[in-house]
Amino acid sequence: MFSVLLSLYIKEQPSFLKQSLDSLLSQTLQPNEIVLVKDGPLTSELDAIVSDFTKRCASLKVVALPQNQGLGRALNEGLKYCSYDLVARMDTDDIAKPDRFEKQMEIFRHNPNIDVCSAWIDEFVDNQHQVIATRKLPERHDEIKVYAQSNHRNHLFFHPVVMFKKSAVIKAGGYQHFPLFEDYFLWMRMLKSGARFYNIQESLLYFRTSPDMFKRRGGWKYAMDEFRFQKVMWSMDMISGKRFLLNILIRFPVRIAPNRVRSWFYKKALRK
């Protein structure tokens, strides 16, 4: 028995939302419930798609927030409405592969000690059948732990394809408001609280990307947000002082660099 948790806000493209929701209804193992958080008012087009999906999916719960709260707060609110301990995350512009939930539930069934199970992702721009990159992460807990503490990348899991135990997330303090770093902050706190991790060594999700993504991940504001986040990680002993300095030296210049340089860095360095 498991839930699916999504957060939707006004800037989502209606066609992307429809593809994402359709992929949930095309699973070989259907979720027992889907919790969709409306993070503030939506456009009439988005509301129409949600309304149509409600008619097609009896297990859908819609949680409407009166104002936009940001991803961390929206997910934390939605988590309260998830009836089951196993919760699968999903973004409203990505596409789950048909056997995603079946394969993740199989991992939990045979490994009751695991608290978070994620997988690789296939990146695409316009057509999910034209994959531009497959992004990979280490498999087992000890490998993931070493990766977390010795790597400048901000991924232990790919957030849109995780499935986790709600009880383990709550034990670590739940999602917290830390724009752009909500997921990584949660994984590091879960690591400190004793949670066990696993990454399936195949892609289970089509992850939508675009040239605009590189623009959103740059600029002085983003750079300062990253600095504050890394400082919090250091102050909580989640990373060493040496790793803090290395992260700043590597990532800060990338944030303030021209978009073409940042684009190259993401494509060549972070997608290896």
RANORKA-V737969 format. One record per residue. N is the residue number from 0. RES is the residue in three letters. SS is DSSP state (~ for helix, > for strand, _ for the rest). BURIAL is + if it has 9 or more other C-alpha atoms within 8 Angstrom, else -. D_LAST is the distance of its C-alpha to the last C-alpha in whole Angstrom. Layout:
[[N & RES & SS & BURIAL & D_LAST] [N & RES & SS & BURIAL & D_LAST]]
This chain:
[[0 & MET & _ & - & 35] [1 & PHE & > & + & 33] [2 & SER & > & + & 32] [3 & VAL & > & + & 30] [4 & LEU & > & + & 29] [5 & LEU & > & + & 28] [6 & SER & > & + & 29] [7 & LEU & > & + & 30] [8 & TYR & _ & + & 31] [9 & ILE & _ & + & 33] [10 & LYS & _ & - & 30] [11 & GLU & _ & + & 29] [12 & GLN & _ & - & 29] [13 & PRO & ~ & + & 32] [14 & SER & ~ & - & 30] [15 & PHE & ~ & + & 27] [16 & LEU & ~ & + & 29] [17 & LYS & ~ & + & 31] [18 & GLN & ~ & + & 28] [19 & SER & ~ & + & 27] [20 & LEU & ~ & + & 30] [21 & ASP & ~ & - & 31] [22 & SER & ~ & + & 28] [23 & LEU & ~ & + & 29] [24 & LEU & ~ & - & 32] [25 & SER & _ & - & 31] [26 & GLN & _ & + & 29] [27 & THR & _ & - & 31] [28 & LEU & _ & - & 32] [29 & GLN & _ & + & 33] [30 & PRO & _ & + & 33] [31 & ASN & _ & - & 36] [32 & GLU & > & + & 36] [33 & ILE & > & + & 34] [34 & VAL & > & + & 34] [35 & LEU & > & + & 33] [36 & VAL & > & + & 34] [37 & LYS & > & + & 35] [38 & ASP & > & + & 34] [39 & GLY & _ & + & 37] [40 & PRO & _ & + & 39] [41 & LEU & _ & + & 37] [42 & THR & _ & - & 38] [43 & SER & ~ & - & 40] [44 & GLU & ~ & - & 38] [45 & LEU & ~ & + & 36] [46 & ASP & ~ & + & 39] [47 & ALA & ~ & - & 40] [48 & ILE & ~ & + & 37] [49 & VAL & ~ & - & 37] [50 & SER & ~ & - & 41] [51 & ASP & ~ & - & 40] [52 & PHE & ~ & + & 37] [53 & THR & ~ & + & 40] [54 & LYS & ~ & - & 42] [55 & ARG & ~ & - & 40] [56 & CYS & _ & - & 39] [57 & ALA & _ & - & 41] [58 & SER & _ & - & 39] [59 & LEU & > & + & 38] [60 & LYS & > & - & 38] [61 & VAL & > & - & 38] [62 & VAL & > & + & 38] [63 & ALA & > & - & 39] [64 & LEU & > & + & 39] [65 & PRO & _ & - & 41] [66 & GLN & _ & - & 39] [67 & ASN & _ & + & 35] [68 & GLN & _ & + & 34] [69 & GLY & _ & + & 30] [70 & LEU & ~ & + & 28] [71 & GLY & ~ & + & 28] [72 & ARG & ~ & + & 32] [73 & ALA & ~ & + & 32] [74 & LEU & ~ & + & 30] [75 & ASN & ~ & + & 32] [76 & GLU & ~ & + & 35] [77 & GLY & ~ & + & 34] [78 & LEU & ~ & + & 33] [79 & LYS & ~ & - & 37] [80 & TYR & _ & - & 38] [81 & CYS & _ & + & 35] [82 & SER & _ & - & 38] [83 & TYR & _ & + & 36] [84 & ASP & _ & + & 34] [85 & LEU & > & + & 31] [86 & VAL & > & + & 29] [87 & ALA & > & + & 26] [88 & ARG & > & + & 24] [89 & MET & _ & + & 24] [90 & ASP & _ & + & 23] [91 & THR & _ & + & 26] [92 & ASP & _ & + & 24] [93 & ASP & _ & + & 21] [94 & ILE & > & + & 22] [95 & ALA & > & + & 22] [96 & LYS & _ & + & 22] [97 & PRO & _ & + & 26] [98 & ASP & _ & + & 25] [99 & ARG & ~ & + & 23] [100 & PHE & ~ & + & 26] [101 & GLU & ~ & + & 28] [102 & LYS & ~ & - & 25] [103 & GLN & ~ & + & 24] [104 & MET & ~ & - & 28] [105 & GLU & ~ & - & 28] [106 & ILE & ~ & + & 26] [107 & PHE & ~ & + & 28] [108 & ARG & ~ & - & 31] [109 & HIS & ~ & - & 30] [110 & ASN & _ & - & 29] [111 & PRO & _ & - & 31] [112 & ASN & _ & - & 30] [113 & ILE & _ & + & 27] [114 & ASP & _ & + & 27] [115 & VAL & > & + & 23] [116 & CYS & > & + & 21] [117 & SER & > & + & 18] [118 & ALA & > & + & 16] [119 & TRP & > & + & 13] [120 & ILE & > & + & 13] [121 & ASP & > & + & 13] [122 & GLU & > & + & 13] [123 & PHE & > & + & 16] [124 & VAL & _ & + & 18] [125 & ASP & _ & - & 22] [126 & ASN & _ & - & 22] [127 & GLN & _ & + & 20] [128 & HIS & _ & - & 21] [129 & GLN & _ & - & 18] [130 & VAL & _ & + & 15] [131 & ILE & _ & - & 12] [132 & ALA & > & - & 9] [133 & THR & > & + & 9] [134 & ARG & > & + & 8] [135 & LYS & _ & + & 8] [136 & LEU & _ & + & 10] [137 & PRO & _ & + & 12] [138 & GLU & _ & + & 16] [139 & ARG & _ & + & 19] [140 & HIS & ~ & + & 20] [141 & ASP & ~ & - & 21] [142 & GLU & ~ & + & 17] [143 & ILE & ~ & + & 16] [144 & LYS & ~ & + & 19] [145 & VAL & ~ & - & 18] [146 & TYR & ~ & + & 14] [147 & ALA & ~ & + & 16] [148 & GLN & ~ & + & 18] [149 & SER & ~ & - & 16] [150 & ASN & _ & - & 13] [151 & HIS & _ & + & 13] [152 & ARG & _ & - & 11] [153 & ASN & _ & - & 14] [154 & HIS & _ & - & 13] [155 & LEU & _ & + & 15] [156 & PHE & _ & + & 15] [157 & PHE & _ & + & 15] [158 & HIS & ~ & + & 18] [159 & PRO & ~ & - & 20] [160 & VAL & ~ & + & 19] [161 & VAL & _ & + & 21] [162 & MET & > & + & 24] [163 & PHE & > & + & 26] [164 & LYS & > & + & 29] [165 & LYS & ~ & + & 31] [166 & SER & ~ & - & 33] [167 & ALA & ~ & + & 30] [168 & VAL & ~ & + & 29] [169 & ILE & ~ & - & 33] [170 & LYS & ~ & + & 33] [171 & ALA & _ & + & 30] [172 & GLY & _ & + & 32] [173 & GLY & _ & + & 30] [174 & TYR & _ & + & 28] [175 & GLN & _ & + & 29] [176 & HIS & _ & + & 30] [177 & PHE & _ & + & 27] [178 & PRO & _ & + & 26] [179 & LEU & _ & - & 22] [180 & PHE & _ & - & 21] [181 & GLU & ~ & + & 24] [182 & ASP & ~ & + & 21] [183 & TYR & ~ & + & 19] [184 & PHE & ~ & + & 23] [185 & LEU & ~ & + & 24] [186 & TRP & ~ & + & 22] [187 & MET & ~ & + & 22] [188 & ARG & ~ & + & 26] [189 & MET & ~ & + & 26] [190 & LEU & ~ & + & 24] [191 & LYS & ~ & - & 27] [192 & SER & _ & - & 30] [193 & GLY & _ & - & 29] [194 & ALA & _ & + & 27] [195 & ARG & _ & + & 25] [196 & PHE & > & + & 21] [197 & TYR & > & + & 20] [198 & ASN & > & + & 17] [199 & ILE & > & + & 17] [200 & GLN & > & + & 15] [201 & GLU & > & - & 15] [202 & SER & > & + & 15] [203 & LEU & > & + & 18] [204 & LEU & > & + & 18] [205 & TYR & > & + & 18] [206 & PHE & > & + & 16] [207 & ARG & > & + & 18] [208 & THR & _ & - & 16] [209 & SER & _ & - & 18] [210 & PRO & ~ & - & 18] [211 & ASP & ~ & - & 21] [212 & MET & ~ & - & 18] [213 & PHE & ~ & + & 17] [214 & LYS & ~ & + & 21] [215 & ARG & ~ & - & 21] [216 & ARG & _ & - & 19] [217 & GLY & _ & + & 20] [218 & GLY & _ & + & 24] [219 & TRP & ~ & - & 26] [220 & LYS & ~ & - & 27] [221 & TYR & ~ & + & 23] [222 & ALA & ~ & + & 23] [223 & MET & ~ & - & 26] [224 & ASP & ~ & + & 25] [225 & GLU & ~ & + & 22] [226 & PHE & ~ & + & 24] [227 & ARG & ~ & - & 27] [228 & PHE & ~ & + & 24] [229 & GLN & ~ & + & 23] [230 & LYS & ~ & + & 26] [231 & VAL & ~ & - & 27] [232 & MET & ~ & + & 25] [233 & TRP & ~ & + & 26] [234 & SER & ~ & - & 30] [235 & MET & _ & - & 29] [236 & ASP & _ & - & 28] [237 & MET & _ & + & 24] [238 & ILE & _ & + & 23] [239 & SER & _ & + & 24] [240 & GLY & ~ & - & 26] [241 & LYS & ~ & - & 23] [242 & ARG & ~ & + & 20] [243 & PHE & ~ & + & 22] [244 & LEU & ~ & - & 23] [245 & LEU & ~ & + & 19] [246 & ASN & ~ & + & 18] [247 & ILE & ~ & + & 20] [248 & LEU & ~ & - & 20] [249 & ILE & ~ & + & 16] [250 & ARG & ~ & + & 16] [251 & PHE & ~ & + & 20] [252 & PRO & ~ & - & 20] [253 & VAL & ~ & + & 17] [254 & ARG & ~ & + & 19] [255 & ILE & ~ & + & 22] [256 & ALA & _ & + & 21] [257 & PRO & _ & - & 21] [258 & ASN & ~ & + & 20] [259 & ARG & ~ & - & 18] [260 & VAL & ~ & + & 17] [261 & ARG & ~ & + & 15] [262 & SER & ~ & + & 14] [263 & TRP & ~ & + & 12] [264 & PHE & ~ & + & 11] [265 & TYR & ~ & + & 9] [266 & LYS & ~ & - & 8] [267 & LYS & ~ & - & 7] [268 & ALA & ~ & - & 6] [269 & LEU & ~ & - & 6] [270 & ARG & _ & + & 4] [271 & LYS & _ & - & 0]]
